[in-house]
Amino acid sequence: MPVSTAVPRLAALLRSAGLRRFPALCRQLHAQLLKSGLRHLPPFPVALLTAYAHCGLLPAAHNLFDETPHRDPFLYSAILAAFSHSDRPSDALPLFCQMLAVDRIPLDGFILATLVKTSSRLASIRLGRQAHAQFLSSPLLSGDDVVKSSLVDMYSRCGAPDDARKVFDTILHKNCVSWTAMVSGYASNGRKVEALELFRQMPEKNVFVWTALISGFIQSGDSFGSVKLFVEMRREGVQIEDSFILSSIIGASSHLASLELGKQLHCLVVGLGYESSMIVGNSLVDMYAKCSDIYSARAVFEGILARDIVSWTTMVVGEAQHGRAEAALTLFDEMVLAGVKPNEVTFVGVIYACSHAGLVQRGRGLFDSMTRDYGMKPLLQHYTCLLDLLSRSGHLSDAEDVIRTMPYEPDEATWAALLSSCKKHGDTQRSNRIADHLLALKPRDPSTYILLSNTYAIAGKWGHVATVRRLMANMEIRKEPGYSWVELGKESCLFRAGEVPHNMRNEILELLERLVMEMKKRGYVPDTSSVMHDVEEHEKEQQLFLHSERLAVAYGILKSVPGAVIRVVKNIRVCSDCHTVMKLISSIIRKEIVVRDATRFHHFEGGKCSCGDFW
């Protein structure tokens, strides 16, 4: 075949192989180029490197770059873009230095925009400012709006929206990309008023800027506001052109723990034909799991045809948090057999599952397999899970050995986890010793001070309790007030500890009193150890009586239809007495009660809890 005919044909094949991610075909074409002597002929160096990068073969792309005798700006642009968009963006930095110092290739607009993008990926505002300085010092580039848009995005991602706005205001011809970057920058940094104001000023709004605004609201913690924006977008008839916005808004319903909203979004996904999208499927699995419907989560998971590590890990973690340890571990084994390599988050999920089911040996084996079988270095979070596994099961000496010998400095949360278990297992001597050590660390988390106060209160050390309270006051640390909400179809109601809604006060209190009477017939004795105040016993019992989850459950009993599951979400951890009460109530009313607290899910049914009392 003549060279004039072969070159465009092979170049087209390379582009297709890269875009379709066919690594075997890329290698075959590379071999053919070497055999035919066309390897260094333009446009093959750039086309081949780009194809390898699209296929995720970065080492091959880098080798190709190193073997190219004459490296030009186009080749540098290709290799820098490849690393900037990869999971190793820092590897692009030595190449920038090599380009300037060794090959003496000056910066152009595309390469400078890539450097700014790398700064964004690394969240390095220092590197971004250096790139900005290079931009301003180059007369030929200082008017490049593409680079300016990249700078707006970089400053926004690095938490400097005011700097982003200064650059944005200098863009002469603002296109949708620059507008979207600035709107997203304000929204993701919690500047919602400015984000909406700028959004309303846009001459044209497409689905991408709507997505940026909604995702920014979610990122800044305003899931409710993001849902309102999504409803507005739908009313304006904006066409959904990709699955990302659906994935984002489903994530918002997860944060709100709104099962009803999640179900409506699931119906929308099906109606729009995105049910086969893996990213949407993963979001639905996560949503159902976080909204306490683990069975629907599993059904969606089973329907995902092409599962990635996120699909498997989301389901494993969901099963673990719902106390379904055996299901989580079986799923983990299926994942490994399917050839999917677990990641750090997967191991957190399975060790957590073992911890909350008391499976000490299995959990230890999984922890060891991280290094032995997968070459992973356990992170502090994995050591904390191992510590939790040992301490929950009463292996307190082993747990303390782990915390003192692990290759990380134990943080406040790690010592607090050990202290909590010592308190639970009644090891007063160890509890007091660890409490004294933890107090000396000057913790910052309010829950740690509550734990310390409770530990000293159980030991009768009221002077220490007073010291802890004084420290909390001096450091302006406030205990997070407990609240719970219950969702009944399209209706939901929020309850705060000690506050009974006036319009249903009598019905709720009368129901709770009847339930307590029945519970006491079954042997219930209030556990007041979690009440830190030095008050009379009957006052402690009254405080327990008005905990927010009990009020929410009582409301659910009164309002729910027969056979409906009562689903409650609580912002902090369920206390031991409420846990006992929920088990008894589920037996008395013969209904399933699901409580999602700050750490996991509890499925109460027939007098038992899915956590097996490991929580």
N, C-alpha and C positions, 0 to 999 in steps of 0.2 A: 504494500500500500504506500503511495507517495506520502512524504512527510507533510505536505500541505494539507492532505486529507486526514492523516492520522492524528495530527496535533489537536485540531478542534474536537475530533471524536473522542480521543482519550481524555481530554480536559473535561468534556461533558460527562463522561462516565465517572471521573473522579468526583466531580461536584455531586452527582447523583448518589454515589456510594457514601459520601460523607453525610449528606443531608438525610439519607435513609438509614444511616448508622450501620453500614455493612463492613465491619473491619476486615473480614476475610477477603472481600473484593478489593478493598484498598491495598492490601498487601500484594494481591495478585497483580494489580495495575502497577504497583511500585516495581515489582519484579520485571514486568514487561517493559517498563521505561528504562530500567537498567540494562536489560538485554538489548534493547533497540538503540541505546546510546542517547536517548532523549531526556534523560533524568535532569540535566542542568539547563535544558532549553526552556525559556519562558513559554507558557506560564506555569510549568510543572512544579518548580520548587514551592511556590506559594499554594498552588492548588492541592498538592499532595500533603503539605503540612496542615492546611486547613481541614482536609478530609480526615486526617488522623485525629486532629483536635475534636472534631464533631463526634468521632467514634469513642472519645474518652481515652485515646491512646497517647497521653501526653509524653511519656518517655520516648516513644517512637518519633513524635513530632520534634522533641528536643534533639534527639540524635540526628534527625534529618537536617535540622537547623545548623548543628555543629559541623556536619559534613559538607555543607554548602560553601564553596570557596569564596564566592562573591556575594556578600549579604547586603541587600539594598533596603531602602525604606519599606518597600512592600512586604519583604520577608519579615522584617522586624515588626511591622504592623500586625502580621498574621500570628507570630509567636507570642507577642505581648497580649494580643486580644485573647488568645487561647488560654494563657495562664490567668489573665485577669478575670475571666468568666469561670474558671475552674474552682475546685475546693482548695487550691493552693495558690491564692493570689500573690502571696509574698514572694513566690519564686519568680515573679515578673521583675522584681526590683533589681537583682543583679544584671538582668538583661538590659534594663534601661541604662545602667552604668556602663556596660560593655558597648552599647550602641554609641554613647557620647564619647567615651574615653578611648576605646579601641578602634572601632570602625569609623568614628568621627562623623556620624550621620546626624544632621541637625534635627531638632524637633519640628514636626509639622502638626497641623491641627488634629489629625486623626490620632497620632501617637500621644499627643498631649492629653486629648480627651480620654484615651485609654489609661494614662497615668492617673488622671483624676478618678476614673472609675475604680482603679486598683485601690486608691486611697479610701474610697467609699466602702469597698469590700472589706478592707482592713480596719475600718472605722478609725482611721488615723488622720485627725484634723491637721496634725503637724506636717505630714507628707502632703496633704491637700493644699495647705497654705504655701508650701514650697513650689508646688505645681502652679498655683495661682500667681506666685511671684514671677516664675518663668514666663507665664502667659503675658503678664503686664509688661515685662521687659522686652518682649519681642514685637516690634512695630508691625511685622507682617501678620501676626496672629491676633493682636489685641482686639480686632473687630470680629473675630470668629464666633458666631452665635451658637454653634454646636458645642464648642468648648465651654462657653458661658452656661449653657443648659446643663452640662456635666458638672460644672462648679456649683450650680444651684442645688443639684441632687446631692452632691458630696457634702456640702455644708448642712443640708437638711438631715442627712443620715448621720452626721456627726454631732447632731444636737445643737446646731448654730443657725436657727432659722432667720435671725436678723441679718447675719452675714449673707445668707442665701438671698434674702430680699434685696440687699444692696446690689448684688450681681444681677438679679432678675430685672431690676429697674434700668440697668444699662443695656439690656437686649433691645436692639432697634426693631427687629422683626420677630415678634414673639409668636412662636407656633404652638401647636397643641402640646408638644413635648415639654417645652419650657413652662407653660401654664400648669400642666399636670405636675411637674416636679415641685413647683412652688406651693401649689394647693396641698399636695401630699406632705411637703415639709412642714407646713403649719399644722396640719391635722395630726400627723404622727408624733409631733412634739407637744401635743396638748393645747395648741393655740387654735381652738375650734372656731372662735368668733372670727379671727382673721382668715381662717381657711374658708369658712362659708362666705365671708364678704368677697374674697378674691374669686371664689367659685361663681358667685352670682354675677361678677363682672365679665366673665369669659364670654367672648363673642359666639363661640360654638362649643357645645359640650357633647362629647361622645362617651361611649361606655367605658373607655379607659380612664378618663378623668373621674367619672362616677366611681369606678373601682378604686382609684387612688384615694379619693375622699373617704369612702366607706371603710377601706382597709386602714387608713390613718386613724379614724375614730376608734376602730377596734384595737389598734396597736396602743393607743393612748388610754385605753380602759373604758371607753364609752360605748359599750355594746348596744345599749338601748338607743343611743343617738344614731348608731350605724343602721339599726333596723328601721328607724323612721326615715332615714335617707333612702334606704333600699325601696321602701314602700313608695316614696315620692318618685324615685326613678321609674318604677313600674307604672305608676299613674301617668307619667309623661311619655310613656310608650317607647322608651329607649330599648333597642334590641340588644339582647345578651349574645355577644359574639364569641365568647370563650367561657371556659368553666371556672376561671379563677375567682370571679366575683361571687359565684354560687358557693364555692368552697369557703370564701371569706365570711359570707353572711351566715352560713351554716355554723362556722366557728363562733360567731357572735351568739347564736342560740345556745351553743355549748356553754359559753361563759355565763349566760343568763340562766342556765339550767332549765330552759323552757322547752319541755317535751312537746307541747302543743304546737309551738312555733316551729320546732324542728320537723314535726310531721308535715306541717303545711309546706315547708321548704322542700321536703322529700317529694311531695306530690308535684311541686313546681319543677323539680329536677326531672321527674319522669315525663311531665307534660312537654318540657323543652327538648327531651331526647338526650339528656346528658347522663342517664343512669349507667352508661358503660364507661364513663370517664373515671380513671383511677383516682385522680386527685379529689374528685367529688365523692367517690365511694369512700375514700379514706376519711374525709371530713364527716360523712354520715356515720361511719363506724364510731368515730370519736364522739360525735354529738349524742348518739343513742347511749353510748356507754356513760358519758358524763351526765346524761339526763335520767339515769337509773334504769334504763330499759336495755339490759345486757342481752336479752334474747333477740331483740330487733337488731342490735349491733352485730350479733353473730350472723343473723340472716343476711344482712347487707354484705358482711365480709365474705360469706360463702358465695355471694353473687358476683364478686369482683373477679373477672376472668384473668387479668394480668396483675398479679400482686407484687408490690415491691417491699423493701424492708420496712417502709413506713406502714404499709397495710398490716403486715404481720405484727410489728411491734405495738401498734395502736390496739390491736385486738388482744395481744398477750397482756399488756398493761391493764386494759379494761377488765379482762377476766380476773386478774390479780386484785384489782381494787374492789371488785365485787365479792371477794372472798372465795372465788372459784379456783382454788389453787391447782387442783388436779387438771381442770380444763386448760389453765394457763400453761402448765408444764407439758401437757400432751400437745398443745398447739406449738410450743417451742420445739419439741421433738419433730413434729411434722414440718416445721419451717426448715430445720437443719437437713432433713431428708430431701426436701425440695431443692436443696442446693443454695438456699439463701443464707448468707453469712450474717449472724446476729451482730448488732452494734452495741455501743455502751448503754444506750437507753433500754434495749431489749434485756440486757443483763440486770439492770436496775429493776425491771418489771418482774422477772422470774425469781430473783433473790427476795424481792418484796413479797411475792406470792408465798414463798417458803416461810418467810418470817411470820406472816399473818396466819399460817396454818401449822406452825410448830414443826416444820420439816427441816430439822437442823442438819442432818447428814446430806440431804439433797442440796440444800442451800450452800453448804460448804463446798460440795463437789462442783457446783456451778461457778462459784467464786474462783476456785482453783483452775477451772477449765478456761477462764478468760485468758490467762497467761499460757497455760499448757497447750491448749488446742487452737487458740486464735491469735496468740501473740499480742494481746492487749494488755496495757498497763492499767490496773484498776485505779479509778479516780477516788477522790475523797468520798464521793457519794456512794461508791460501791463498798468502801470500808464501813461507812455509816450503816448501810443496809446489812452488812455482815454483823456488825455490832448489834443492830436491832434484832436480827435473827437470834443471836446467842442470848441476849439479855431478856428478850420476851419469853424465851423458853426456860429461863431460870439459870442459865449458864453464866452467872454474873462474873465469876473469876476469869473465865475465858474471854468474856466481853471486855473486861478491864485490861486484860493482857493485849487484846487487839488495839485498843485505843492508845496504849502506851508504847506499842512497838510499830505501829503503821508508819509509812514513810511520809506522812503529812502531819502538820501541826493540827491537833484536834480543835475544831472550832466550837463555838457556843452551842450550836445545835447538836453536835456529837455528844458533848458532856451532858446536855439536857436529856437526850434520849436514854443514856445510861442511867441517869438519876431517876427518870420516870419509871424505868423497869425495876430499879432497886426499891423504889417506893411501893410499886405494885406487888412485889414479892415479899415485902415486909422485912427487908434487910436494913434495919434501922441504923446499925453501925456504919455500914458502907454508905448508906444514904446521907448520913450527916457528914461523913468525910468528903464525899463528892460534892455535896451542897456547899461546904466551906470552900472547896477549891473553885467551884463554878462562880461563887459570889466574888472571890478574889479576882476573877477575870473581868469584873465590871461589865456584865452582859448588857446588851441593848434591847433585846426582844422582850416586850411586855410579858409574853407567855412564860418566859424563863423565870421572871420574878414571881409570877403566880405559882409556878412549880416550886420554887424555893420557899415561898411563904407557906404553901401547903405542906411541904416536907417538914419544915420547922414546927408547923402547927400540930402535925401528927405526933411529933416527938415531944410536944408540950413546951417547946422553947419559944414562949411568947415574946421574950426579949429580942430574939433573932427575927421573929415575925415583924416586930416594930421597926427593927433596923432595915429590913427589906422594904417596908412601906415608906420609911423615911427616904431611902435611896430613890425609890420610885418618884416620890414627890420632888426631891431635889433635882432629879434628871428629867422631870416633867414627863414621866412615862405613865401612860394611862392604860388600864386594862381594856381590851377591846370588848365592848358590850355584846352579849350574845343575842343573836336574832335568828329567826327561822321563818321560812315561808313555805306555804303549801300550795300546790297547783292542782286545781280541780277542773279539768277541761280548759275552757277559755277564761276561767275565773281563778285568781290567786289572791292570797292574803298574807301580809307580813306580820309577824309577832315578835315583840321584844320581851326579854326576860322581865318578869314582874309586872307587865302591862297587859291587861285584858281588855279587848275592845268593848266599849260601853254598850254597843247595840246587841252584843251576844254574851255579855258578862255572866248573867245568871245561868244560861244554858251550859256554857263552858265549865264554870266552876262546879255546878251540880254534877255534871258528867264526870269530871275528874275526881270529885269526892266519892261518887259511887264506885268508880274504878279502884280507887285506893282502898276502899273497904273490902272489895272483892279480892284485891291483891293480898291484903293482910290475912285474909282467910286462907290464902295459899302459901302463907309463910313469909311474905314480904316484910323486911325490916329496912327502913330508910338508911342509906349509907351517907352520913353527913361529913365524911372525911374530906370531901372536895370543897366544903364551905370554909373559906379561910378566916372568916370573922370570928372573934372571940365572944360569941353570944350564946344564949341559952339553947338547949337542944331543940325545943319546939320551934324556935325562930329559924334554926337551920333547916328544919324539915319544911317550914313554910316557904323558904327560899327555893328549895328543891321543887316544891309543888308547883311553882310558877316559872320553871325553866321554859324557855321559848319553844323547844321542840314538843313539850307536852301540850302547850296551848295550841300549837299548830296541828298536832295529831287529833286533839279533841275537836277542833274545828272541822278537820277532815272527816271524822266519824259522823259528825252531825250533818255535814253537807254532801258527802259523797253518795253516789248511787250504790245499791247493793252489788257486792262482788268486785267493786273497783279497788284498785291498789291505791293506798294513800302514800303519796310521795312528798317528802319533806327535805328541804335543803337548809343546812345550818352553817353559819360562817365560821364557827370554832368547833373544837373537838367535843364529842358527846361525853359527858361525865359518866362515871361507872354506875351511879344510881339510876340515871336516865336510861342507860343501856339495859339494866335489869328491868326497869319499868316497861320499856318498849317490848321486851320479850313477853312479859306477863300480859300486857294489853293485847298483843297479837293473838295470844291464846284465848283470852276472854271474848274478844269480839270476832274471832275467827276470820281475820282479814290479814292480808300481807301489808306490812308497813315498811317502806324503804326510806332510810335516812341517809342523805349524803352530807357528811361533815367535812371538816377541813382536811382530813387525811385519807378517807376511804368511804365506801358504801357499806351500809348495814341492811341486810334483808331480814326483817323479823317476820317469822311465820311459825305458828303452832308452838310458841314458847321458846323458839330457838333463833339464833342469829347466824347468818352466813359466815361471820368472822370467826365462829367457834370460840368467842371470847378472847381472841388474840387481836387486840386493836390498840 
